[in-house]
């Protein structure tokens, strides 16, 4: 499928805890990140879609699928062959309007950019602003079958992806009081971070592709 530019899986290994450490068992299982050429998405043939749904029944529930718009906040990649990754998710309260979520997110992004200026070993920061969420239906368990329909509105606001040279430098930075305050802002209904193991299944993006809107 030439419209698929990249496919990465991120297995959650640990969760950012209340003391700004990483000793909490993760509540998430795995994140899958796909990039497409503009105007395309998950365009699987019916037989492939059916196989994927059957596969989901074996090991997966409560699947959520989001279309996002990606922005590079920090980009200091320079030929590294090994990095460690962290992923944060943010969800606004149900009663909070989208505009308030966007404003709070903008403040978070600006704060992260400021704190990243002297973050030793921080190579890249991406913010993925959520634009829509697909409807997922139950089969044996809730949310095992994705549909082509979207919810009228989603409370999921964004994901934040961060890459460092190593865990020690990363987790020293995450323990900074100002970084902790931004990432654990109590305004959010959900503000969770995960140390993840990323695996690349496919990547034919260019550096220009990497900052284009995608699903």
C-alpha positions in Angstrom: 0.0 0.0 0.0 2.1 2.9 -1.3 0.0 5.5 0.7 1.4 4.1 4.0 4.5 6.0 4.7 5.5 4.5 8.1 4.3 2.1 10.8 5.8 2.1 14.3 4.7 0.2 17.4 5.3 1.5 20.9 5.0 -1.0 23.7 4.4 0.6 27.1 7.1 -0.6 29.6 6.5 1.9 32.5 4.3 4.8 33.5 5.3 8.2 34.8 4.3 8.1 38.5 3.3 10.7 41.1 6.9 11.2 42.2 8.0 12.0 38.7 9.7 8.5 38.5 8.9 5.5 36.3 8.0 2.8 38.8 4.3 2.5 38.0 2.9 -0.4 36.1 1.6 1.1 32.7 -2.2 1.2 32.2 -1.7 1.3 28.4 -0.5 -1.8 26.4 0.7 -0.5 23.1 0.5 2.4 20.7 0.6 2.0 16.9 1.6 5.1 14.9 1.0 5.2 11.2 1.7 8.0 8.7 -0.1 8.3 5.4 0.2 10.5 2.4 -2.2 13.4 2.5 -5.8 12.4 1.8 -5.4 8.7 2.7 -5.9 6.6 5.8 -6.5 3.0 6.8 -7.7 1.8 3.4 -7.5 -2.0 3.9 -9.2 -4.3 1.4 -12.3 -6.1 3.0 -10.4 -9.4 3.4 -7.5 -7.7 5.2 -9.8 -5.8 7.5 -11.5 -9.0 8.4 -8.2 -10.7 9.3 -7.2 -7.7 11.4 -10.5 -7.8 13.3 -10.0 -11.6 14.0 -6.5 -10.9 15.2 -7.8 -8.2 17.6 -10.1 -10.8 19.2 -7.1 -12.8 20.3 -5.4 -10.1 22.4 -6.9 -6.7 22.2 -9.7 -4.6 23.7 -10.7 -1.0 24.2 -8.9 0.0 21.0 -9.0 3.7 20.2 -8.0 5.2 16.8 -7.3 8.9 16.3 -6.5 11.1 13.3 -3.9 13.6 14.4 -1.9 16.5 13.1 1.8 16.3 13.8 4.1 19.2 14.6 7.8 19.0 15.3 8.5 21.2 18.4 12.2 20.2 18.8 14.3 18.5 16.1 18.0 17.8 16.9 18.4 14.5 15.2 21.9 14.1 13.7 22.4 10.6 12.6 21.8 8.7 15.8 21.3 5.0 15.4 19.8 4.4 18.9 17.4 6.4 21.0 14.9 5.9 23.9 11.4 7.1 23.6 8.6 8.5 25.9 5.0 9.1 25.0 2.4 11.2 26.9 -1.4 11.4 26.3 -3.7 14.2 27.3 -7.5 14.2 27.6 -9.6 17.2 28.6 -12.5 17.0 31.0 -15.8 16.1 29.4 -17.3 19.5 30.3 -14.4 21.4 28.9 -14.8 23.0 25.4 -12.3 22.2 22.7 -11.0 25.8 22.6 -10.1 25.5 26.3 -8.2 22.3 25.6 -6.4 23.9 22.7 -5.3 26.8 24.9 -4.1 24.5 27.7 -2.3 22.4 25.1 -0.6 25.4 23.6 0.7 26.5 27.0 2.0 23.0 27.6 3.8 22.9 24.2 5.4 26.3 24.8 6.6 25.3 28.2 8.1 22.0 26.8 9.9 24.0 24.1 11.3 26.3 26.7 12.4 23.5 29.0 13.9 21.5 26.1 16.4 24.3 25.3 18.9 23.0 27.9 17.7 19.4 28.1 20.8 17.3 27.7 20.4 14.4 25.3 16.9 15.5 24.1 16.8 14.9 20.4 13.2 15.3 19.3 9.8 16.4 20.5 6.6 15.9 18.5 3.1 17.1 19.4 0.2 15.1 17.8 -3.0 17.2 18.0 -6.1 14.9 17.9 -8.6 15.9 15.1 -11.0 13.0 15.4 -11.6 9.6 16.9 -13.0 6.6 15.1 -16.0 4.5 16.5 -14.8 1.1 17.8 -17.4 -1.6 18.3 -17.5 -4.6 20.7 -17.2 -8.2 19.5 -16.2 -10.5 22.4 -14.8 -7.5 24.4 -15.4 -3.7 24.1 -13.7 -1.9 21.3 -12.3 -4.7 19.2 -13.6 -3.6 15.8 -12.7 -0.2 14.2 -15.3 1.3 11.9 -15.1 4.0 9.2 -17.4 6.2 11.4 -16.1 9.0 13.7 -17.4 10.1 17.0 -19.2 13.5 17.0 -16.5 14.7 19.4 -13.5 13.3 21.3 -12.1 14.5 24.6 -8.6 13.2 23.6 -6.6 16.4 23.0 -3.1 15.3 22.0 -0.1 13.0 22.3 3.5 14.1 23.0 6.4 12.1 21.7 9.9 12.6 23.1 13.2 10.9 22.1 16.4 11.1 24.2 19.9 9.7 23.9 19.4 7.5 27.0 17.1 6.8 29.9 19.3 8.4 32.6 19.3 11.8 31.0 15.7 11.6 30.1 14.4 10.6 33.5 16.6 13.2 35.2 14.9 15.8 33.0 11.4 14.5 33.7 12.1 14.8 37.4 12.6 18.5 37.2 9.8 20.2 39.2 8.8 22.6 36.4 8.6 19.7 33.8 6.6 17.6 36.3 4.2 20.5 36.9 3.5 20.9 33.2 3.1 17.2 32.4 1.0 16.5 35.4 -1.2 19.6 35.2 -4.3 18.8 37.2 -6.5 20.5 34.7 -6.3 17.5 32.4 -8.8 14.6 33.0 -6.0 12.3 31.8 -2.3 13.2 31.7 -0.2 10.0 31.5 3.3 9.3 30.3 4.9 6.1 29.3 8.4 4.8 28.7 8.0 2.8 25.5 9.9 0.4 23.4 9.6 1.5 19.8 9.9 -0.9 16.9 9.8 0.2 13.2 7.8 -2.1 10.9 8.0 0.3 7.9 9.5 3.7 7.3 9.8 5.4 3.9 9.3 9.0 5.2 11.5 11.9 4.4 12.3 14.6 6.9 9.8 16.8 5.1 7.1 14.1 5.5 7.7 13.9 9.2 6.1 17.3 10.0 3.2 17.1 7.6 -0.4 16.5 8.8 -1.2 12.8 9.0 -3.6 10.3 10.5 
